Amino acid sequence: MKILISHIGQEAALALVLKEWVESTFGDACNVLVSSDTPDIPSDGEWRDRIDQALTDATALLVLCSPDSISQPWIHFEAGCGWIRQVPVIGLCHSGQTSDGLAPPLSRFEALELNDADSCRKLIQVLAQAAGRSRLPRISYEDMARELKDTKDANQKVIPQPSEDKPKPKAAKPGAELKEKELRLLKTIAGQPRDNCTAEFLSRLLDMPPTTIDEMLNNLLSKRKMLNMQAHFGPDMPARYGVSPKGRAYLVKRNLI
């Protein structure tokens, strides 16, 4: 099953969280392409080719529909391409946008309001049917809805603008707020499948001492709130780490993912 998520740049963090949930739910049987995901589409030329191929091969096209995104021509262009190529198109309404409020051509497609656990379950059910599965995967739709909501809320926070009568602060270098090793660790976790990142795995992958990894994980987890931890108990089930909505928004804002 191949899925393309269509979205505007401001909603890249939400698209990436949705990608992680869908891919981790369906495993190796599913591949999700997000147009803003730099590792997926490295250059402008390849971007056009990959989007074209993704629309050709897609099992479904997911369109993030918000009051901001539905006014952008590119969203309608990709949805139209999916319609012409007979790719199932599903609108995912959020941030105040309702399915009833969609105008043509988006109103012609199936639409879900992605705002609670039940809507997340309906989305996974639609994708499961597209993949030919009769049974729903056993996942926590409450956790999925909560993480999507946290990501939307992080995107919607208003950043105060400097007063015109005061000198504007010098722009910080992207990622300057984090130490180089911490930034490398955060980017690495963001690029790994959900629930794949244990401290031992990260130590081997980054070739860093376990003590260094533990110190950085604790800092990103407790002080900077850029990681989430899923605790497991037992010698064969160590804790696993994932990037929080705040951490993902941090990386997206600085064009680091």
C-alpha positions in Angstrom: 0.0 0.0 0.0 1.4 3.4 -1.1 0.0 6.6 0.3 0.7 10.3 -0.5 0.0 13.0 2.1 -0.8 16.3 0.4 -0.3 19.4 2.7 1.0 22.9 2.9 4.4 23.7 4.4 3.0 25.1 7.7 1.5 21.7 8.4 4.5 19.6 7.7 4.9 18.5 11.3 1.3 17.2 11.3 1.9 15.3 8.1 5.0 13.7 9.5 3.2 12.5 12.7 0.4 11.1 10.6 3.0 9.3 8.4 4.6 7.7 11.4 1.3 6.4 12.7 0.1 5.0 9.4 3.5 3.3 8.7 3.9 1.9 12.2 0.3 0.6 12.1 0.6 -1.3 8.8 4.3 -2.1 9.0 6.3 -3.1 5.9 3.0 -3.4 3.9 2.7 0.4 3.8 4.9 3.2 2.5 3.8 6.9 3.0 5.3 9.7 1.1 5.2 13.3 2.5 6.2 16.0 0.1 8.0 18.0 2.7 10.0 15.1 4.0 13.6 16.0 2.9 15.0 12.4 2.9 12.0 11.3 0.7 12.5 14.0 -1.9 16.0 15.4 -2.0 15.8 17.9 -4.9 13.4 20.0 -7.0 13.8 17.8 -10.1 13.4 14.6 -8.1 10.5 16.2 -6.2 8.4 16.4 -9.4 9.3 12.9 -10.5 8.5 11.4 -7.1 5.2 13.2 -6.7 4.2 12.1 -10.2 5.2 8.5 -9.4 3.5 8.6 -6.0 0.2 9.7 -7.5 0.5 6.9 -10.1 1.2 4.2 -7.6 -0.8 5.5 -4.7 -3.4 3.3 -2.9 -4.8 6.5 -1.4 -4.2 10.3 -1.4 -4.6 11.9 2.0 -5.2 15.7 1.9 -4.8 17.8 5.1 -7.6 20.3 4.9 -7.5 23.4 7.2 -8.8 26.9 6.8 -5.3 27.8 5.6 -4.5 24.9 3.3 -7.8 24.8 1.3 -7.0 28.3 0.0 -3.7 27.1 -1.6 -3.8 26.1 -5.3 -1.3 23.3 -4.8 -3.7 21.4 -2.5 -6.4 21.5 -5.2 -3.8 20.6 -7.9 -2.7 17.4 -6.2 -6.3 16.4 -5.3 -7.2 16.9 -9.0 -4.3 14.8 -10.1 -5.4 12.0 -7.8 -9.0 12.3 -9.2 -7.8 12.2 -12.9 -5.6 9.1 -12.1 -8.5 7.5 -10.2 -6.6 7.4 -6.9 -8.9 7.4 -3.9 -8.7 10.9 -2.3 -9.6 11.4 1.3 -9.8 14.9 2.9 -8.6 15.1 6.5 -10.2 18.2 8.1 -8.6 19.8 11.1 -8.0 23.0 13.0 -11.6 24.2 12.6 -12.2 23.1 9.1 -15.2 20.9 8.7 -16.1 18.5 5.9 -19.4 20.4 5.3 -17.3 23.5 4.8 -15.2 22.1 1.9 -15.8 23.7 -1.5 -15.4 21.9 -4.9 -13.4 20.1 -5.9 -12.5 18.9 -2.4 -16.1 18.5 -1.4 -16.5 15.8 -4.1 -14.1 13.5 -2.2 -14.6 11.5 0.9 -13.7 13.6 4.0 -13.1 12.9 7.7 -12.8 15.4 10.5 -9.6 14.4 12.2 -10.3 15.6 15.7 -10.8 12.6 18.0 -10.1 8.9 18.6 -13.2 7.8 16.6 -12.1 9.8 13.5 -8.6 8.3 13.8 -10.2 4.8 13.9 -12.3 5.6 10.8 -9.2 6.7 8.9 -7.3 3.5 9.7 -10.5 1.6 8.8 -10.6 3.3 5.4 -6.9 2.5 4.8 -7.3 -1.1 6.0 -10.1 -1.6 3.4 -7.9 0.0 0.7 -5.2 -2.5 1.6 -7.7 -5.4 1.5 -7.7 -6.1 5.2 -10.8 -7.2 7.0 -9.7 -6.6 10.5 -8.5 -3.3 12.1 -5.0 -3.2 13.6 -4.9 -3.1 17.4 -3.5 0.4 18.2 -4.4 3.1 20.6 -6.6 5.6 18.7 -6.7 7.8 21.8 -2.9 8.1 21.7 -3.0 8.8 18.0 -5.6 11.5 18.4 -3.7 13.0 21.3 -0.4 13.3 19.4 -2.1 14.7 16.3 -3.9 17.3 18.5 -0.7 18.2 20.3 1.1 18.7 17.0 -1.8 20.9 15.7 -1.7 23.0 18.8 2.0 23.5 18.6 1.6 24.7 15.0 -1.1 27.2 15.9 0.8 28.9 18.7 1.4 32.6 17.8 5.0 33.7 18.0 5.1 37.4 19.3 6.6 39.7 16.7 9.3 42.3 17.8 8.1 45.9 18.1 8.9 48.1 15.2 10.6 50.7 17.4 13.0 48.1 18.8 15.9 46.6 16.9 15.2 43.1 15.7 17.3 40.4 17.3 19.9 38.7 15.2 18.5 35.5 13.7 19.9 32.5 15.3 21.6 29.8 13.3 19.2 26.9 12.7 19.5 24.4 15.5 21.8 26.8 17.6 19.6 26.3 20.7 20.7 22.6 20.9 24.1 21.3 21.2 25.5 19.8 18.0 25.3 16.2 19.4 21.8 16.8 20.8 20.6 18.1 17.5 22.1 15.1 15.7 20.3 12.8 18.1 17.0 14.5 17.7 17.2 14.4 13.9 18.1 10.7 14.1 15.2 9.8 16.2 12.8 11.8 14.0 14.0 9.8 11.0 13.5 6.3 12.6 10.3 4.2 12.6 8.1 4.7 15.7 9.2 2.7 18.7 12.5 1.7 17.1 14.7 4.0 19.2 16.1 2.5 22.3 19.2 4.0 24.0 21.3 1.0 23.0 20.1 1.2 19.4 21.0 5.0 19.3 24.4 4.4 20.9 25.3 1.9 18.1 23.8 3.9 15.3 25.5 7.2 16.3 28.7 5.5 17.6 28.5 7.3 20.9 29.0 6.0 24.5 25.9 4.9 26.2 26.5 7.4 29.0 26.5 10.3 26.5 23.3 9.0 24.9 21.6 8.7 28.3 22.6 12.2 29.3 21.3 13.7 26.0 18.1 11.7 26.1 17.4 12.9 29.6 18.0 16.5 28.6 15.8 16.3 25.5 13.1 14.4 27.5 12.9 16.4 30.8 14.4 19.9 30.2 13.6 20.6 26.6 10.5 18.5 26.3 11.5 17.5 22.8 11.1 13.7 23.3 8.4 11.3 24.4 9.3 8.1 26.2 7.3 4.9 26.0 8.2 2.8 29.1 8.5 -0.9 28.9 9.4 -3.3 31.7 11.5 -6.3 31.7 15.1 -7.0 30.5 14.1 -7.6 26.9 11.8 -4.5 26.6 13.8 -1.3 27.1 12.3 2.2 26.9 11.8 3.6 23.5 12.0 7.2 22.5 10.1 9.3 19.9 10.2 13.0 19.0 7.4 15.0 20.7 5.2 17.5 18.8 7.4 20.3 20.3 10.6 18.6 19.0 9.1 18.0 15.6 7.9 21.6 15.3 11.5 22.6 16.3 13.0 20.6 13.5 10.4 21.6 10.9 10.6 25.3 11.7 14.4 25.2 11.1 14.0 23.2 7.9 16.0 20.3 9.4 13.5 17.6 8.4 
